[in-house]
Amino acid sequence: MFPSAQKLNLEKSDKLASNHRLQDSKELIQHWWSHAWVLNKEHEERRFFAEANILLPDLGRHNQNTEDIFEALKLQHVRLREMQQLKVW
């Protein structure tokens, strides 16, 4: 759902970002979503919200709010960490 620099991606490997790191990156993540998807062509915006609403927990089918998507992303983050016992980066 968001890009990362190659160096950072290699550092983190198969680890999940810490809750603190995720929360600290909230503005940057939402800014990227807006510029990459939401403010883009209408088709891309529809695709972004449709995919997020399907893949992330507790989102309604017609959700169009990046704040709600970020909250669902945090919930999915916790679930992944607990269910797959992933290390935190």
C-alpha positions in Angstrom: 0.0 0.0 0.0 3.0 2.3 0.1 6.5 2.4 -1.3 9.8 2.2 0.5 13.3 2.9 -0.4 15.3 -0.2 -1.5 17.8 0.2 1.3 15.0 0.3 3.9 13.2 -2.6 2.3 16.4 -4.7 2.6 16.9 -3.6 6.2 13.5 -4.6 7.3 13.5 -7.9 5.4 10.4 -9.9 6.5 9.8 -7.8 9.6 6.8 -5.5 10.3 7.2 -1.8 11.1 6.7 -1.1 14.8 3.5 0.5 15.9 5.5 3.7 16.7 7.1 3.7 13.3 3.8 3.2 11.6 2.1 5.9 13.6 5.0 8.3 13.0 4.7 7.7 9.3 0.9 8.3 9.1 1.1 11.7 7.4 3.6 10.6 4.9 1.6 7.4 4.1 -1.7 9.4 3.7 0.1 12.0 1.6 1.5 9.3 -0.7 -1.9 7.7 -1.0 -3.5 11.0 -2.0 -0.9 11.8 -4.6 -0.5 8.3 -6.0 -4.1 7.2 -6.0 -6.8 9.6 -4.7 -5.8 12.7 -6.7 -5.0 10.6 -9.7 -7.4 9.5 -12.4 -10.9 8.6 -11.2 -10.3 5.0 -12.2 -7.2 4.7 -10.0 -9.0 6.3 -7.1 -11.9 3.8 -7.4 -9.4 0.9 -7.6 -7.4 2.1 -4.5 -10.5 2.3 -2.3 -12.0 -0.9 -3.7 -8.8 -2.9 -3.0 -8.3 -1.4 0.4 -11.9 -2.0 1.4 -11.6 -5.6 0.4 -8.2 -6.4 1.9 -8.4 -4.5 5.2 -10.6 -5.3 8.1 -13.7 -3.4 9.3 -14.1 -1.2 6.2 -17.4 -0.8 4.5 -17.7 -1.6 0.8 -18.2 2.1 -0.1 -15.6 3.6 2.2 -13.7 6.6 0.6 -11.8 7.8 3.6 -8.1 7.5 3.9 -8.3 8.0 7.7 -10.5 4.9 7.9 -8.0 3.0 5.7 -5.1 3.9 7.9 -7.0 2.8 11.1 -7.8 -0.5 9.3 -4.2 -0.8 8.3 -3.1 -0.5 11.9 -5.6 -3.2 12.9 -4.3 -5.5 10.2 -0.7 -4.7 11.3 -1.5 -6.0 14.8 -3.3 -9.1 13.5 -0.3 -10.0 11.2 2.2 -9.5 14.0 0.2 -11.7 16.4 -0.9 -14.4 14.0 2.4 -14.8 12.1 4.7 -14.0 15.0 6.6 -11.6 12.8 9.5 -9.6 14.2 9.2 -5.9 14.6 11.5 -3.5 12.8 
